[in-house]
Amino acid sequence: MFNFKNNNIMAVKHTPTNEVHKGTKGGTTGCGFDTTEHSSHWINTSERITCAKNGCKN
């Protein structure tokens, strides 16, 4: 059986840029973006995190 590390990390997508960050809509991303500001630009997703900034990628 496989043991997938980080398989339950929440991700949120910034729709204007299509960048996926660690975090959830209604909070703050791992790298510090406030998802309550322009909340219509953010959606919760199960996609792979694409943000390479500290806090999201590590």
Residue frames as a rotation matrix with the C-alpha (Angstrom) as fourth column:
MET 1
0.579 0.816 0.000 0.00
0.816 -0.579 0.000 0.00
0.000 0.000 -1.000 0.00
PHE 2
-0.239 -0.638 0.732 1.20
0.602 -0.689 -0.404 3.50
0.762 0.344 0.549 -0.80
ASN 3
0.192 0.226 -0.955 1.59
0.898 -0.433 0.078 6.13
-0.396 -0.873 -0.286 1.89
PHE 4
0.051 -0.110 0.993 1.01
0.707 -0.698 -0.114 9.50
0.706 0.707 0.042 0.28
LYS 5
-0.460 -0.271 -0.846 2.42
0.804 -0.532 -0.266 12.28
-0.378 -0.802 0.463 2.42
ASN 6
-0.805 0.165 -0.570 0.42
-0.164 -0.985 -0.055 15.54
-0.570 0.049 0.820 2.31
ASN 7
-0.827 0.508 0.239 -2.60
0.475 0.405 0.781 13.86
0.301 0.760 -0.576 0.73
ASN 8
0.173 0.946 -0.273 -5.02
0.978 -0.134 0.158 15.94
0.113 -0.294 -0.949 2.80
ILE 9
-0.692 -0.433 -0.578 -3.52
0.469 -0.878 0.096 19.40
-0.549 -0.204 0.810 2.28
MET 10
0.452 0.891 -0.042 -6.15
0.622 -0.348 -0.701 21.92
-0.639 0.291 -0.712 1.30
ALA 11
-0.714 -0.648 0.265 -5.56
0.631 -0.432 0.645 24.00
-0.303 0.627 0.717 -1.80
VAL 12
0.390 0.785 -0.481 -7.12
0.387 -0.614 -0.688 27.18
-0.835 0.083 -0.543 -3.14
LYS 13
-0.254 -0.427 0.868 -6.91
0.958 0.015 0.288 28.42
-0.136 0.904 0.405 -6.73
HIS 14
-0.262 0.100 -0.960 -6.57
-0.012 -0.995 -0.100 32.07
-0.965 -0.014 0.262 -7.77
THR 15
0.383 0.563 0.732 -8.76
0.623 0.427 -0.655 32.09
-0.682 0.707 -0.187 -10.88
PRO 16
0.892 -0.043 -0.449 -7.27
-0.314 -0.774 -0.550 35.16
-0.324 0.632 -0.704 -12.64
THR 17
0.068 -0.965 -0.254 -3.79
-0.992 -0.093 0.084 33.60
-0.105 0.246 -0.964 -12.63
ASN 18
0.716 0.304 -0.628 -4.70
-0.383 0.924 0.010 29.88
0.583 0.234 0.778 -12.34
GLU 19
-0.452 -0.892 -0.008 -2.08
-0.418 0.219 -0.882 29.57
0.788 -0.395 -0.472 -9.59
VAL 20
0.597 0.622 -0.506 -2.87
0.097 0.570 0.816 27.02
0.796 -0.536 0.280 -6.86
HIS 21
-0.296 -0.638 0.711 -1.83
-0.634 -0.425 -0.646 27.86
0.714 -0.642 -0.279 -3.28
LYS 22
-0.611 0.091 -0.787 -1.86
0.583 0.724 -0.368 25.98
0.536 -0.683 -0.495 0.02
GLY 23
-0.946 0.322 -0.039 -4.87
-0.186 -0.638 -0.747 27.11
-0.265 -0.699 0.664 2.05
THR 24
-0.402 0.885 0.234 -8.64
0.901 0.428 -0.069 27.51
-0.161 0.183 -0.970 1.83
LYS 25
-0.357 0.407 0.841 -11.07
0.331 -0.786 0.522 30.13
0.873 0.465 0.146 0.60
GLY 26
0.712 0.664 0.227 -11.95
0.081 -0.399 0.913 32.51
0.697 -0.632 -0.338 3.41
GLY 27
0.801 -0.516 -0.304 -8.52
0.406 0.094 0.909 32.51
-0.440 -0.851 0.285 5.01
THR 28
0.487 -0.750 -0.447 -4.88
-0.772 -0.609 0.182 33.12
-0.408 0.257 -0.876 4.20
THR 29
0.852 -0.265 -0.451 -2.73
-0.136 0.719 -0.681 31.11
0.505 0.642 0.577 1.80
GLY 30
0.680 -0.662 -0.316 0.53
0.721 0.526 0.450 29.54
-0.132 -0.534 0.835 2.91
CYS 31
-0.335 -0.857 0.391 2.47
0.909 -0.403 -0.103 32.38
0.246 0.321 0.914 1.28
GLY 32
-0.725 -0.050 -0.687 0.31
0.509 -0.711 -0.486 35.10
-0.464 -0.702 0.540 2.80
PHE 33
-0.838 0.494 0.234 -2.45
-0.094 -0.552 0.829 36.09
0.538 0.672 0.508 0.34
ASP 34
-0.716 0.689 0.117 -5.76
-0.233 -0.078 -0.969 37.02
-0.659 -0.721 0.216 2.00
THR 35
-0.901 0.362 0.239 -8.45
0.404 0.498 0.768 35.04
0.160 0.788 -0.595 0.17
THR 36
-0.028 0.916 -0.400 -11.24
0.846 -0.191 -0.498 37.15
-0.533 -0.352 -0.769 1.68
GLU 37
-0.149 -0.097 -0.984 -10.03
-0.303 -0.943 0.139 40.10
-0.941 0.319 0.111 -0.40
HIS 38
-0.218 0.212 -0.952 -11.65
-0.975 -0.016 0.220 39.72
0.032 0.977 0.211 -3.85
SER 39
-0.341 0.078 0.937 -13.17
-0.473 0.847 -0.243 36.43
-0.813 -0.525 -0.252 -2.65
SER 40
0.746 0.666 -0.014 -14.75
-0.329 0.350 -0.877 35.78
-0.579 0.659 0.480 -6.06
HIS 41
0.395 -0.699 -0.596 -11.22
-0.852 -0.036 -0.522 35.27
0.344 0.714 -0.610 -7.44
TRP 42
-0.666 -0.669 0.329 -10.60
-0.745 0.583 -0.323 32.22
0.024 -0.461 -0.887 -5.19
ILE 43
0.526 0.789 -0.318 -11.98
-0.725 0.612 0.317 28.66
0.445 0.064 0.893 -5.31
ASN 44
0.113 -0.425 0.898 -11.20
-0.684 0.622 0.381 25.62
-0.721 -0.657 -0.220 -3.17
THR 45
0.510 -0.026 -0.860 -9.64
-0.770 0.431 -0.470 22.86
0.383 0.902 0.200 -5.26
SER 46
0.783 -0.317 0.536 -8.00
-0.070 0.810 0.582 19.46
-0.619 -0.493 0.612 -5.05
GLU 47
0.872 -0.487 0.042 -5.47
0.056 0.013 -0.998 20.41
0.486 0.873 0.039 -7.73
ARG 48
0.285 -0.885 -0.368 -1.74
0.950 0.312 -0.015 20.18
0.128 -0.345 0.930 -7.13
ILE 49
0.709 -0.103 -0.698 -0.15
0.247 -0.891 0.382 23.28
-0.661 -0.443 -0.606 -5.54
THR 50
0.528 -0.485 0.697 1.71
0.791 -0.017 -0.612 25.30
0.309 0.874 0.374 -8.18
CYS 51
0.882 -0.212 0.420 2.83
-0.299 -0.942 0.152 28.29
0.364 -0.259 -0.895 -6.06
ALA 52
0.336 -0.859 -0.387 6.60
0.571 0.513 -0.641 28.13
0.749 -0.006 0.663 -5.48
LYS 53
0.042 -0.299 0.953 6.68
-0.493 -0.836 -0.240 30.75
0.869 -0.460 -0.182 -2.69
ASN 54
-0.903 -0.399 -0.162 7.67
-0.020 0.416 -0.909 29.92
0.430 -0.817 -0.383 0.91
GLY 55
-0.646 0.687 0.334 4.69
-0.546 -0.109 -0.831 28.62
-0.534 -0.719 0.445 2.84
CYS 56
0.472 0.809 -0.350 2.91
-0.832 0.278 -0.480 27.10
-0.291 0.518 0.804 -0.12
LYS 57
0.445 -0.342 -0.828 5.53
-0.572 0.603 -0.557 24.85
0.689 0.721 0.073 -1.63
ASN 58
-0.488 -0.704 -0.516 7.22
0.004 0.590 -0.807 23.74
0.873 -0.396 -0.286 1.58
